[in-house]
Amino acid sequence: MGIIICILLGLFMAFEPITDNDYFWHVVVGKWINNNHIIPNHELFSWASGKAWIAHEWLNEVIMYKMGDMGCLILMLVIFLVLYILMAKMLKLEWKKLFDFRLCYFLLMTVFFKVTGPRPYIVSLVFLAYLVYVLFSYLDDKKWTQKLIYTLPILQILWVNFHGGSSSLIYLFIIGIFMCDIFVKIFKFKPNRWNTFKLNKKQIKTLSIVLVLTIIASCLNPFGPKMLLYPFSNMLDDSMTSYILEWNSPSFHNFLGLYIFITIAFPLFNLILQKKDMKMHEIGFQLMFLFMALKSQRFIGMYGIYSCWNIGKYFFVTDDIYTYLKKPFKKLEKPIYYLTCAILVLGTVFVGYKQINSFKNTGIIDNDGFYSDEAVEKIVELKPQRLYNDYSQGGYLLYKLDNLNALDKVKIFSYGLGDVFSNDLLPDTMNLQDLQTDPKELLDKYNFDYLLTTSTHTLHYYLEASSDYELIYSDNMCYIFKAINNSI
């Protein structure tokens, strides 16, 4: 009962109009691949770029285009449903129980994933959950995993083509397990709490075979062996972690920060209080995902998924503690049960109604904060050669231009390809749209003929005050400026 309520709440929270800017350009790329029957190896839509590009999400993008907007929302919910079931299994939750202390963390995570829209990244979340559940269950000598462990190379083929940016995790996990095993065998800990587990010969042989097959599988993609190292380039890219919000370190200065802190801190608190012997690799990967989550908030979801394994296996609230805590409420057990059920059901119905009702005002696509339809139509009419657009709205602009069949007529400036634009267009656009540096230098550098910006950024204040630019269109969302002395 408790699991079902948590899953429904998580799914309802995620079911809302699409606002994720990255979603839009992924769909446009998917359409381009589908129509041209080619997987691009260079950037397609910016007049200022044309650089080499590893389209590591190409298969996801084609499916997103084929599914359509509502189809993508439904597919996202199906992916989340599979993810939540795997997380519930890792947490060792019982479906018949209304309450379990571990449900609190389960609910934290199911609600947290509402921040992730229908985008390729969510496939990596469910792949990670499957990886941890199968691999660690194998190391715990679960009989059902003896053959299932060999599905990991097959998973890798899917992973490297659906979302190659996170596809290094399978071989990183296996290599990490080998390193922890060597560490435990060399160093003797007293007490022996962390070195009771050592790989046997059969496990070493099996994992070695799976590792080799996984590395081979990593090369079965349009870009070949390049994908073995590609995932590490994003983590090492200082420009992306500096300028893209989801790549920033998490902030703890507001309510969401407190929510994130609890999500990160509780698994560590649990490991401190629990008294069972642990396997070294289980601790090591907890620390690895902790580092990733603190370095970039986009990895908080992965940290939470991994934490489900350790919480489920090593939860500090034992059956004896649970019975002791429940004892004072023995006489009120039934009223509390029915009251709790009523509150949870009513709360779930309310959230579901509210989320479904949100589509009435906006439709499937919520463009609040993006460019208005009228502004995009005006841009098509103007036929700019060197258009400026804000980075964070570029994906939606591509999506609208595609709807107007104008992608061949209008090239934009920048959009969500952070890995391609990280050395020039990304920092330049982010600095220009909010006047972080002297705008004149950047405006002269790119020699824009038209500039499309939104009211949420401060660039329009500078352009309005400058004699070099003329305001030719504005509404309550955005502005279009023309460069008066442009040489084009």
C-alpha positions as CSV (number, residue, x, y, z in Angstrom):
1,M,0.0,0.0,0.0
2,G,2.7,2.5,1.0
3,I,4.8,1.7,-2.1
4,I,1.8,2.2,-4.4
5,I,1.1,5.6,-2.8
6,C,4.7,6.7,-3.2
7,I,4.9,5.6,-6.8
8,L,1.6,7.3,-7.7
9,L,2.7,10.5,-6.0
10,G,6.0,10.4,-7.9
11,L,4.3,9.7,-11.3
12,F,1.7,12.5,-10.7
13,M,4.4,15.0,-9.7
14,A,6.3,14.2,-12.9
15,F,3.2,14.4,-15.1
16,E,3.1,18.1,-16.1
17,P,3.5,20.3,-19.2
18,I,7.0,20.1,-20.8
19,T,9.2,23.1,-19.9
20,D,12.7,21.5,-20.1
21,N,14.6,23.5,-22.8
22,D,16.8,20.5,-23.7
23,Y,13.7,18.4,-24.6
24,F,13.0,20.6,-27.6
25,W,16.3,20.4,-29.4
26,H,16.5,16.7,-28.8
27,V,13.3,16.3,-30.7
28,V,14.5,18.5,-33.5
29,V,17.8,16.5,-33.8
30,G,15.7,13.3,-33.7
31,K,13.6,14.5,-36.6
32,W,16.8,15.4,-38.6
33,I,18.3,12.0,-38.1
34,N,15.0,10.3,-39.0
35,N,14.6,12.3,-42.2
36,N,18.2,12.2,-43.4
37,H,19.0,8.6,-42.2
38,I,22.4,9.9,-41.0
39,I,23.8,10.3,-37.5
40,P,25.5,13.7,-37.4
41,N,29.1,14.1,-36.5
42,H,29.0,17.9,-36.4
43,E,26.7,20.5,-34.9
44,L,23.8,21.3,-37.2
45,F,21.8,24.4,-36.4
46,S,24.2,27.2,-35.3
47,W,25.6,29.7,-37.8
48,A,28.5,30.3,-35.5
49,S,29.6,26.7,-34.9
50,G,29.5,23.7,-37.2
51,K,32.0,22.0,-34.8
52,A,32.6,18.3,-34.4
53,W,29.9,16.7,-32.2
54,I,29.4,13.2,-30.7
55,A,25.7,12.7,-30.9
56,H,25.7,10.2,-28.0
57,E,21.9,10.3,-27.5
58,W,21.0,9.7,-31.1
59,L,18.8,6.7,-30.6
60,N,16.9,8.4,-27.8
61,E,16.4,11.5,-29.9
62,V,14.9,9.5,-32.8
63,I,12.5,7.7,-30.4
64,M,11.5,11.1,-28.9
65,Y,10.7,12.5,-32.3
66,K,8.7,9.4,-33.2
67,M,6.7,9.4,-30.0
68,G,5.6,13.0,-30.2
69,D,5.1,15.4,-27.2
70,M,2.4,13.4,-25.3
71,G,4.0,10.1,-26.2
72,C,7.3,11.3,-24.7
73,L,5.4,12.2,-21.5
74,I,3.8,8.8,-21.3
75,L,7.1,7.1,-22.1
76,M,8.8,9.1,-19.3
77,L,6.2,7.8,-16.8
78,V,6.8,4.2,-17.9
79,I,10.5,4.7,-17.4
80,F,9.9,6.2,-14.0
81,L,7.6,3.3,-13.1
82,V,10.3,0.8,-13.9
83,L,12.8,2.9,-12.0
84,Y,10.6,3.1,-8.9
85,I,10.0,-0.7,-8.9
86,L,13.8,-1.3,-9.0
87,M,14.4,1.2,-6.2
88,A,11.6,-0.5,-4.1
89,K,13.4,-3.8,-4.6
90,M,16.7,-2.4,-3.6
91,L,15.2,-0.9,-0.5
92,K,13.6,-4.3,0.3
93,L,10.2,-2.7,0.7
94,E,7.1,-5.0,1.2
95,W,4.2,-4.2,-1.0
96,K,1.6,-5.1,1.7
97,K,3.0,-2.7,4.3
98,L,1.4,0.7,4.7
99,F,4.4,2.1,6.6
100,D,8.1,1.4,6.7
101,F,10.7,3.9,7.7
102,R,12.5,3.2,4.4
103,L,9.4,4.5,2.6
104,C,10.4,8.0,3.7
105,Y,13.5,7.9,1.6
106,F,11.6,6.2,-1.3
107,L,9.1,9.0,-1.2
108,L,11.9,11.6,-1.1
109,M,13.4,10.2,-4.3
110,T,10.1,9.6,-6.3
111,V,9.1,13.2,-5.7
112,F,12.6,14.5,-6.4
113,F,12.6,13.1,-10.0
114,K,9.8,15.6,-10.9
115,V,12.7,18.0,-11.7
116,T,13.7,15.8,-14.6
117,G,11.6,16.1,-17.7
118,P,11.3,13.8,-20.7
119,R,14.9,13.8,-21.8
120,P,17.6,11.1,-22.6
121,Y,19.1,11.4,-19.1
122,I,16.2,9.5,-17.4
123,V,17.2,6.3,-19.4
124,S,20.5,6.4,-17.6
125,L,18.7,6.5,-14.2
126,V,16.8,3.2,-14.9
127,F,19.9,1.6,-16.4
128,L,21.9,2.5,-13.3
129,A,19.2,1.0,-11.0
130,Y,19.3,-2.2,-13.0
131,L,23.1,-2.3,-12.9
132,V,23.3,-1.9,-9.1
133,Y,20.5,-4.3,-8.4
134,V,21.9,-7.1,-10.7
135,L,25.6,-6.6,-10.1
136,F,25.4,-6.3,-6.3
137,S,22.9,-9.1,-6.0
138,Y,25.4,-11.3,-7.9
139,L,28.1,-10.4,-5.4
140,D,25.7,-11.4,-2.6
141,D,25.4,-14.9,-4.2
142,K,21.8,-14.5,-5.3
143,K,21.1,-17.6,-7.5
144,W,18.8,-15.7,-9.9
145,T,21.7,-13.5,-11.0
146,Q,24.1,-16.2,-12.1
147,K,22.9,-15.8,-15.7
148,L,21.4,-12.3,-15.4
149,I,24.9,-10.9,-14.8
150,Y,25.6,-11.6,-18.5
151,T,22.9,-9.2,-19.5
152,L,25.2,-6.2,-18.5
153,P,27.1,-6.2,-21.9
154,I,23.7,-6.1,-23.6
155,L,22.6,-3.3,-21.4
156,Q,25.9,-1.5,-22.4
157,I,25.0,-1.6,-26.1
158,L,21.7,0.1,-25.3
159,W,23.3,2.6,-22.8
160,V,26.0,3.8,-25.2
161,N,23.4,4.5,-27.9
162,F,20.6,5.9,-25.7
163,H,22.7,8.1,-23.4
164,G,26.4,7.6,-24.0
165,G,27.3,10.4,-21.7
166,S,26.8,8.1,-18.7
167,S,27.6,4.8,-20.3
168,S,31.0,4.3,-18.5
169,L,29.3,3.2,-15.3
170,I,29.2,-0.5,-16.0
171,Y,32.9,-1.0,-16.6
172,L,33.7,1.6,-13.8
173,F,31.7,-0.5,-11.4
174,I,33.5,-3.7,-12.3
175,I,36.9,-2.1,-12.2
176,G,36.1,-0.5,-8.9
177,I,35.0,-3.8,-7.4
178,F,38.3,-5.4,-8.5
179,M,40.3,-2.4,-7.0
180,C,38.4,-2.7,-3.7
181,D,39.0,-6.5,-3.6
182,I,42.8,-6.0,-4.1
183,F,42.7,-3.3,-1.4
184,V,41.0,-5.5,1.1
185,K,43.4,-8.4,0.4
186,I,46.5,-6.2,0.8
187,F,45.4,-4.2,3.9
188,K,44.2,-5.9,7.0
189,F,41.6,-3.9,8.9
190,K,40.9,-4.2,12.6
191,P,38.1,-4.7,13.4
192,N,37.3,-6.8,10.3
193,R,34.1,-4.9,9.6
194,W,35.0,-3.9,6.1
195,N,37.1,-6.8,4.8
196,T,35.0,-9.8,5.4
197,F,34.1,-10.1,1.7
198,K,36.6,-11.2,-0.9
199,L,35.9,-12.2,-4.5
200,N,36.2,-15.9,-5.1
201,K,37.8,-17.4,-8.3
202,K,34.5,-17.9,-10.0
203,Q,33.4,-14.3,-9.4
204,I,36.7,-13.0,-10.6
205,K,36.4,-15.0,-13.8
206,T,32.8,-14.0,-14.4
207,L,33.3,-10.3,-13.8
208,S,36.4,-10.4,-16.0
209,I,34.4,-11.9,-18.9
210,V,31.6,-9.3,-18.3
211,L,34.1,-6.5,-18.2
212,V,35.7,-7.5,-21.5
213,L,32.3,-7.9,-23.2
214,T,31.2,-4.6,-21.8
215,I,34.2,-2.8,-23.2
216,I,33.6,-4.4,-26.6
217,A,29.9,-3.4,-26.4
218,S,30.9,0.2,-25.7
219,C,32.4,0.4,-29.2
220,L,29.2,-0.8,-30.8
221,N,27.9,2.7,-31.6
222,P,28.3,5.2,-34.5
223,F,31.4,6.7,-32.9
224,G,33.2,3.5,-32.1
225,P,35.9,3.5,-29.3
226,K,35.6,7.2,-28.8
227,M,32.7,6.5,-26.5
228,L,35.0,4.7,-24.0
229,L,36.4,8.1,-22.9
230,Y,33.7,10.5,-23.9
231,P,31.7,10.4,-20.6
232,F,34.8,11.6,-18.7
233,S,35.1,14.8,-20.8
234,N,31.9,16.3,-19.4
235,M,32.9,15.8,-15.8
236,L,36.2,17.5,-16.5
237,D,34.7,20.5,-18.4
238,D,34.9,23.5,-16.1
239,S,32.9,25.6,-18.5
240,M,29.8,23.4,-18.3
241,T,30.0,23.1,-14.5
242,S,30.4,26.9,-14.3
243,Y,27.7,28.1,-16.7
244,I,25.0,25.4,-16.9
245,L,22.7,25.3,-13.8
246,E,22.1,21.5,-13.7
247,W,25.9,21.0,-13.8
248,N,26.5,23.4,-10.9
249,S,27.2,22.2,-7.4
250,P,23.9,22.1,-5.3
251,S,22.9,25.1,-3.3
252,F,21.7,24.6,0.2
253,H,20.3,28.2,0.7
254,N,16.6,27.5,0.3
255,F,13.9,24.9,0.9
256,L,15.0,22.8,-2.1
257,G,18.6,23.0,-0.7
258,L,17.3,21.5,2.6
259,Y,15.5,18.8,0.6
260,I,18.7,18.0,-1.2
261,F,20.7,18.0,2.0
262,I,18.3,15.4,3.6
263,T,18.5,13.3,0.4
264,I,22.3,13.3,0.5
265,A,22.8,13.1,4.3
266,F,20.3,10.4,5.3
267,P,22.2,7.5,3.5
268,L,25.4,8.6,5.3
269,F,23.6,8.9,8.6
270,N,22.3,5.4,8.1
271,L,25.7,3.9,7.4
272,I,27.1,5.5,10.6
273,L,24.3,4.0,12.8
274,Q,24.0,0.5,11.3
275,K,26.2,-2.2,12.8
276,K,26.4,-4.9,10.1
277,D,29.6,-5.9,8.3
278,M,29.8,-4.0,4.9
279,K,31.6,-4.8,1.7
280,M,34.3,-2.3,0.8
281,H,33.0,-1.7,-2.7
282,E,29.6,-0.7,-1.3
283,I,31.2,2.0,0.8
284,G,33.5,3.1,-2.0
285,F,30.7,3.6,-4.5
286,Q,28.7,5.5,-1.9
287,L,31.6,7.9,-1.6
288,M,32.0,8.1,-5.4
289,F,28.4,9.1,-5.9
290,L,28.6,11.5,-3.0
291,F,31.5,13.3,-4.7
292,M,29.6,13.4,-8.0
293,A,26.4,14.8,-6.3
294,L,28.4,17.5,-4.5
295,K,30.3,18.4,-7.7
296,S,27.2,18.6,-9.9
297,Q,23.5,18.5,-8.9
298,R,22.6,16.5,-12.0
299,F,24.0,13.4,-10.2
300,I,21.9,13.7,-7.1
301,G,19.4,11.4,-8.6
302,M,22.1,8.8,-9.3
303,Y,23.3,9.2,-5.7
304,G,19.8,8.5,-4.4
305,I,19.3,5.5,-6.6
306,Y,22.6,3.9,-5.5
307,S,21.8,4.8,-1.8
308,C,18.6,2.7,-2.0
309,W,20.9,-0.4,-2.2
310,N,22.8,0.4,1.0
311,I,19.7,1.6,2.9
312,G,17.8,-1.5,1.9
313,K,20.6,-3.8,2.9
314,Y,22.0,-2.0,6.0
315,F,19.1,-0.1,7.4
316,F,19.7,0.9,11.0
317,V,16.1,0.6,12.1
318,T,15.9,-3.2,12.9
319,D,12.7,-5.1,13.4
320,D,13.2,-5.0,17.2
321,I,13.5,-1.2,17.1
322,Y,10.4,-0.9,14.9
323,T,8.4,-3.1,17.3
324,Y,9.6,-1.1,20.3
325,L,8.6,2.2,18.6
326,K,5.2,0.9,17.7
327,K,4.4,-0.6,21.1
328,P,2.9,2.6,22.7
329,F,0.4,2.9,19.8
330,K,-0.7,-0.7,19.9
331,K,-4.3,0.2,21.0
332,L,-4.6,2.9,18.4
333,E,-3.1,0.8,15.6
334,K,-6.3,0.4,13.5
335,P,-7.6,4.0,13.8
336,I,-4.1,5.3,12.9
337,Y,-3.9,2.9,10.0
338,Y,-7.3,3.9,8.5
339,L,-6.7,7.6,9.1
340,T,-3.3,7.4,7.5
341,C,-4.7,5.6,4.5
342,A,-7.4,8.2,4.1
343,I,-4.9,11.1,4.2
344,L,-2.6,9.4,1.8
345,V,-5.3,8.5,-0.7
346,L,-6.9,12.0,-0.6
347,G,-3.4,13.6,-0.9
348,T,-2.6,11.5,-3.9
349,V,-6.0,12.3,-5.6
350,F,-5.4,16.0,-4.9
351,V,-1.9,16.0,-6.4
352,G,-3.1,14.0,-9.4
353,Y,-6.0,16.4,-10.0
354,K,-3.8,19.4,-9.7
355,Q,-1.1,18.1,-12.1
356,I,-3.6,16.9,-14.7
357,N,-5.5,20.2,-14.4
358,S,-2.2,22.1,-15.2
359,F,-2.5,21.1,-18.8
360,K,-5.7,23.1,-19.2
361,N,-3.9,26.4,-19.0
362,T,-0.8,25.6,-21.1
363,G,-1.3,22.5,-23.1
364,I,1.4,19.9,-23.4
365,I,4.1,22.5,-24.0
366,D,4.5,25.3,-21.5
367,N,6.5,28.1,-23.1
368,D,6.4,30.5,-20.2
369,G,9.8,32.1,-20.1
370,F,10.6,31.1,-23.6
371,Y,10.0,33.0,-26.9
372,S,6.4,33.9,-27.9
373,D,5.0,32.4,-31.1
374,E,4.6,35.9,-32.6
375,A,8.3,36.7,-31.9
376,V,9.5,33.5,-33.6
377,E,7.2,34.3,-36.6
378,K,8.8,37.7,-36.8
379,I,12.3,36.3,-36.8
380,V,11.3,34.0,-39.7
381,E,10.0,37.0,-41.6
382,L,13.2,39.0,-41.0
383,K,15.5,36.1,-42.2
384,P,18.5,37.0,-40.1
385,Q,22.0,35.9,-41.1
386,R,23.7,36.3,-37.8
387,L,21.0,36.0,-35.2
388,Y,21.6,36.2,-31.5
389,N,19.5,34.2,-29.1
390,D,19.8,33.4,-25.3
391,Y,21.4,30.1,-24.6
392,S,18.8,28.8,-22.3
393,Q,16.0,29.4,-24.8
394,G,17.8,28.1,-27.9
395,G,16.2,24.6,-27.8
396,Y,12.7,26.0,-27.8
397,L,13.6,28.4,-30.6
398,L,14.7,25.4,-32.7
399,Y,11.5,23.6,-31.9
400,K,9.4,26.5,-33.0
401,L,11.4,27.1,-36.2
402,D,11.0,23.5,-37.1
403,N,7.2,23.7,-36.5
404,L,7.2,26.6,-39.0
405,N,9.4,24.7,-41.5
406,A,12.0,27.5,-41.2
407,L,15.2,25.6,-40.1
408,D,16.6,26.0,-43.6
409,K,15.9,29.7,-43.5
410,V,17.1,30.7,-40.1
411,K,20.2,29.5,-38.3
412,I,20.3,30.3,-34.6
413,F,23.3,31.2,-32.4
414,S,23.4,28.7,-29.4
415,Y,21.4,26.0,-27.7
416,G,21.9,23.2,-25.2
417,L,25.0,21.5,-26.7
418,G,27.1,22.4,-23.8
419,D,29.9,19.9,-24.7
420,V,30.2,21.4,-28.2
421,F,29.9,25.1,-27.2
422,S,31.8,25.0,-23.9
423,N,34.9,26.9,-25.1
424,D,33.2,29.8,-26.9
425,L,29.5,30.1,-27.5
426,L,28.4,28.8,-24.0
427,P,30.5,31.2,-21.9
428,D,30.0,34.1,-24.4
429,T,26.2,33.7,-24.5
430,M,25.8,33.3,-20.8
431,N,28.0,36.4,-20.2
432,L,26.2,38.4,-22.8
433,Q,22.5,37.5,-21.9
434,D,23.0,38.7,-18.3
435,L,25.7,41.3,-18.8
436,Q,28.3,39.5,-16.8
437,T,31.1,41.1,-18.9
438,D,31.4,44.1,-21.2
439,P,28.7,43.4,-23.8
440,K,30.3,45.6,-26.5
441,E,33.3,43.4,-26.9
442,L,31.1,40.3,-27.4
443,L,28.7,42.2,-29.7
444,D,31.6,43.3,-31.9
445,K,33.1,39.8,-31.9
446,Y,30.0,38.2,-33.4
447,N,28.6,41.1,-35.4
448,F,24.9,40.1,-34.9
449,D,22.4,41.5,-37.3
450,Y,19.4,40.7,-35.1
451,L,19.1,39.9,-31.5
452,L,16.3,38.0,-29.9
453,T,16.2,38.0,-26.1
454,T,13.7,37.6,-23.3
455,S,12.6,39.8,-20.4
456,T,14.1,37.4,-17.9
457,H,17.6,38.4,-19.0
458,T,19.2,41.9,-18.6
459,L,20.7,42.2,-22.1
460,H,17.6,44.1,-23.4
461,Y,18.4,47.0,-21.0
462,Y,21.7,47.6,-22.6
463,L,20.4,47.3,-26.1
464,E,17.5,49.7,-25.4
465,A,20.0,52.3,-24.2
466,S,22.4,51.8,-27.1
467,S,22.3,53.9,-30.2
468,D,23.6,51.0,-32.2
469,Y,20.5,48.9,-31.9
470,E,16.8,49.6,-32.8
471,L,13.9,47.8,-31.0
472,I,11.7,46.5,-33.8
473,Y,9.5,44.1,-31.8
474,S,8.5,43.5,-28.2
475,D,5.8,41.7,-26.2
476,N,5.4,40.7,-22.6
477,M,7.9,37.9,-23.1
478,C,10.7,39.0,-25.4
479,Y,12.4,41.6,-27.6
480,I,13.9,41.8,-31.1
481,F,16.6,44.3,-31.8
482,K,18.1,45.2,-35.2
483,A,21.8,46.3,-35.4
484,I,21.7,49.6,-37.2
485,N,25.2,49.7,-38.5
486,N,25.7,46.0,-39.2
487,S,27.9,45.4,-42.3
488,I,25.9,42.4,-43.6
